[in-house]
Amino acid sequence: MKKPKPTLLSPNWVQLQEKLKPNGSKASRTFKNSDEDTPESILGKRKERPDDEPNDCQINPLAPINDDSSLTDAVAMDCEMVGVGQGNKSALGRVTLVNKWGNVIYDEFVRPIERVVDFRTKISGIRPRDLRKAKDFWAAQKKVAELINGRILVGHALSNDLKALLLSHPRKDIRDTSEYRPFLNRSSSRRALRHLAAEHLGVNIQTGEHCPVEDARAAMLLYQRNRKEWEKNIKDQ
């Protein structure tokens, strides 16, 4: 894997740098490479490949504020799905976890138990080559369970991701940006993550193929910027 170019830090993350202190230890990242060029991909859209060419997307408004990849008290998760069965049934195709700094602590393509009939590439960004040497579902599930155990789990519509992983998580430890009351619209219905990111973070995401790294970072930043009030609301309930 090539050493990435330095990224420009967004004001959103810089603001958090004054409030949060990084942990000292670091965790290894997990990436798999593919053998094909993806000039249309953005930073983090799919795992880095050895023949990737540098692109402007390395200047990411959601870029981490440091390189600390340690496990933190809160982690954000996002999953991408593929179609199995008749194609309308969703199965896990990729799972990503980032820590409170936005650094990736786990990112794996996952081989579903059932045969994939629709890769849903336009949304998932997953291609057949990505699953050829993908992680076994049960191995990925076990690792994710270990990483989220005892931690605050941040994400958007997390029930879908946990269902795909066949996992559960204590309700008291879930921080779902799709359910946080201040993020709901006037009719108290849920809003898309891309709308929340645009309104509250000033960034555009999910403009093409979804990037689970980017989505997880957006959810984490939404939580971090509202963490004090969010936690207060939970205590008052």
N, C-alpha and C positions, 0 to 999 in steps of 0.2 A: 504494500500500500504506500502510495506517495505521501510524503509529509505535506499536509495542507498548508496553503498560504495563510498568513495571519489575517484574521477577520476584523472588520470594523465593528466595534461594540455599539449597540443601540442605546439611546438614552434610557430606555425602559430598564435594561439590565444594569446599566451604570448606577441608576438610582437605587437599585437593590443592593449594590455592592457595599454601600455604606451601612446597610442594616444587617446584612448577613455575613457570617464569618465562615470561610471554608474549612472542612475537616481535613486533617492532615493526611490520612491514608488514601490510597487510590485503588480503584478496581479496574480490572482489565476490560477492554471493550471486545465485543465479538462481532466480526465482520466476515462475510464470504464474498469472494470475487467471482465475476463472470468474465467470459472471454469475448464479449462483444462491446463495441463502442456505443455510447448512448449520448450523442451530442445534444439531444433535446432535454436531457435530464437536468434537474436543478440540484443544488447542494442538498444532500440528504435524501433525495427522492428515492434512490436505491443505494445499496451499499457500494462503496467505492470500488472501481475496477481498475486493474493495473494500467490499462491503456486509456483511462479517462484523461481528457485534455482540460487544462484550467479554464474556468469560465467565470463570468461576472457574478454568478449567483453565490460565489464564495463571500460576497459582501452581503451578509444576511442580517436583517433587522432583528431576528430572534437568536442571533449568535450568543453562545455562552459568554459569561463575563470572565471566566478563567478556564483552566484545563483540569480542574479537580473532578475526577470521575469516581469519587468515592460514594458509597451508599449514604444517603442522608435520611433525616427523619421523615421526609416527604418525597415521594417519587411519582412521576406522571407516566401514564401508560396510554398507548394508542395501538390499535390493531387494524390491519387491512384484511379484507375477506375475499375469498374466491367462491365460485358457485359449484356445488356438488349435487348429486342426485339428478333431478331434472333441470338443474341450473338455477332454480329459485331458492335453493337452500344454501345458507351461508356457512362457510367453514374457514377456520383461521389459515391465513396465508403468510402473514408476517406480524411479528409483535415487537414493539419497541418500548423501552423504558428509559427515562432520563431522570437525573437527580434534580435537586432544587436549583442548581446552577444552570441547568439546561444541557449538561453533558450526558452523552449516551452511556448507559451502564449495561444495556443489553439490547441487541438488535439482531433478530434472526428471521430468515425465511423459514416457514414451517410447512412440512409435507402433511397434508390432511389425511385423515384415516380413510376417507372415501375418495374415489377417483374424481379429479377435477374435470368439469365439463365446460366451465366458463371462468377464464382468468380475470375477467372484469378489468382489463388492463387500463381502460380509459379513466377509471376511478382509482383502482388499487395500485396501479403502476407495476403490477406483478406480471411477469412473462414466463413462459414455459421453462426457459433456461434457468430462471431463478429458483425453481423448485427441484431441479435435477439432483442437486446435492444438498437439499434443504434439511433442516433439523427434523428429526422424528417428533411427532406431535407430543408424545408422552414425555420425552426428554425436555422439550421446550416448556411444557406445562409444569413439570417439576421444578425447573430452574426459576420460572416466573413466580411460582408459589413461594420459593425460598426468598426471593428478592423483595416481595411485597409483605411478607410476614412481619407483623408488628409495626408496620409503617403506615403513615397517611398515604392513601392512594388517590391521586388526582387524575382527572380525565374528563372527557365529554361523552355522555351517554355510556357510562362505564358498564351498565348492565349488559349491553351488547357484547362488549369485549370479554367480560367475565363469563358470559354464556358460551362464547366461542372457545374459551379456554377450559370450560367445564370446571370453573373455580368459583369460590365465593370469598367474600371479604367482609369483616365486621362493619355493619352500617355506620357505627360511630367513627370509623376511620376512613370513610369515603368522602371525598370532596369533588362532587360532580358539577362541572360548570354549566351543564344543561339544566340543573335543578336549583342552583343558587338563586334565591328569590330576586335580588337586585338585577339579575341578568335576564329574567323573564320579561316578555313583552306585556303590554297593558292588559291583555286578556289572560295573563298568567300562563301562557303557553310557552313552550321551549323555543329557543332560537338556535340557529346553526352556529357552529364554532367559528366559521369564517366571518359571520356577521359580528360576533362578539369581538373577534380579533381586530376587525376593521374599526369598530366603534371605540373600543377601550384601549387598544394597543397601537392603532394606526398602522397596521400591517395587513397586507392582502395574502391570504393563504387559500389553498384548494382551488386555484384558478385553472388547473388542469388535473393531471394525475395527482392523487393525494400523496403527501409525504408524511408518514407516521412520526418521523423525528420532528418535523416542523409542527405538526399538530400537537404532539406531546409537549413541546416547548411552549406553544401558545397557551395550552391549558395550564401549565405550571406557572407561567407569567401572570395569567389572569388570577390565579389563586394567590400568588405571592403579593401582588399589588393590593389584594383585598383580604389578606390573611388575618390581620388584626380584627377587623370587623366581622369577618366570617366566623372565626373561632369564638368571638364574643356572642354571636347569635346562637351558636351551638350550645354554649354554656347556659344561656338564658332559656333554652327550650325545656 
